Amino acid sequence: MRAPVPSLIYLDTMAMTDPEPFGRFFLPGPTEVRREILEAQLHPMIGHRGKGMEELMSRIQPGLQRVFRTARPVYVATASATGFMEGAIRNGARRRVLSLVNGAFSERFHAIARACGVTADRLDVPWSEAHTPAALADALDGKDYDAITVVHSETSTGVLNPIQELTAAAHDAGDIAVLVDSVTGIAGAPTETDAWHLDFILTGSQKALALPPGLAFGVAAEPLLARARANPGRGVYFDFLEFEKSCAANQTPNTPALSLLYALAAQLERIDAEGIEVRWARHAAMARRTWEWVAEMRELGIALTLPVVERSRSPTVTCIALPPGASSAPVVAELKKRGFVIGAGYGKMKDTQLRIGHMGDHTVAELDTLLDSLRTVLRP
Ligand SMILES: *Cc1c(COP(=O)(O)O)cnc(C)c1O
């Protein structure tokens, strides 16, 4: 038997009813998307080689440039963020890459470099710690690395790496391209693409931008394009020279996820109305509120801890270690019964930690209702 196809009338009804209030879904990705942004996707299709598309792309670019703090074009790919991680290597690495690893996503960046056929070494610091420019300078000294990979905000641990300082250390060491995964950084943590001289920076739609999954964004500095030109193995789908050409014409290299572009245009208007610096400050305030709450819980006798030292904490995601012997699964499940979603720890910390994604469009007030509920779960 075939499942009934939802009618347009049914879709209309869905759009008009609001079953859940905003502010319940605190996964560190995908993040909660506002209904008005979801509804922006209901816009009819247009041809992607016509004037309408050019108008849409020219409307999107300035907003994206303000988010990335760049005068360069912002590439928009129909892909998850991993697509541009691969693109970063294929366009930006020549022979030998050093991957800064301190969590699961930086480990993935290293694995991608290897899979793309370049020699890739790793510089490890313990998970829950940040990389330092001094150790990076040591690791680069006397070696022939031509690129580094680094993750801005390690979503698996809640660590923020000092990207500006690490980039300066890499550039001081020679002609080294800095390839930055800022998937949970951009639009939540202060990020200055041009002022920090980042060679390539990428993000995805479903984290601090608070859009549905499916788009990747990236910015390549001029020197990186020279590398791309000399790089015959850069492939087709993530060829930065193709993105460069199509951006200049307000086009995309191939058929874009048009519905997501409508959502993006609507969301960029919201982000502009708030202002990117105010958005960063809101994320910092949500992170601070979460840390304060952990201290309050300790005063109540619940031995929660923050595994990351304060100066290295990400403003978009906080990892909280549970008291010894406690397990994350029942906590996450109890919270779900109360209408809230948070993450368990990542990978090897799955059982012992909780992860709260306070990013995107959430506010301190909404976060407070989550933390109140989490308190009653932990202290019945
Ligand atoms: C989510 C995430 C990714 C992977 O993004 P996809 O969109 O799933 O490809 C990569 N890096 C970081 C830091 C992330 O948080």
The ligand as an ORCA input file, in Angstrom:
! r2SCAN-3c Opt
* xyz 0 1
  C      29.171     19.778     12.389
  C      30.625     19.976     12.165
  C      31.289     19.497     11.012
  C      30.619     18.646      9.988
  O      29.662     19.318      9.329
  P      28.708     18.560      8.272
  O      27.831     19.696      7.884
  O      28.029     17.469      8.987
  O      29.563     18.087      7.164
  C      32.617     19.773     10.850
  N      33.302     20.468     11.773
  C      32.719     20.925     12.896
  C      33.548     21.680     13.889
  C      31.362     20.697     13.123
  O      30.783     21.164     14.244
*
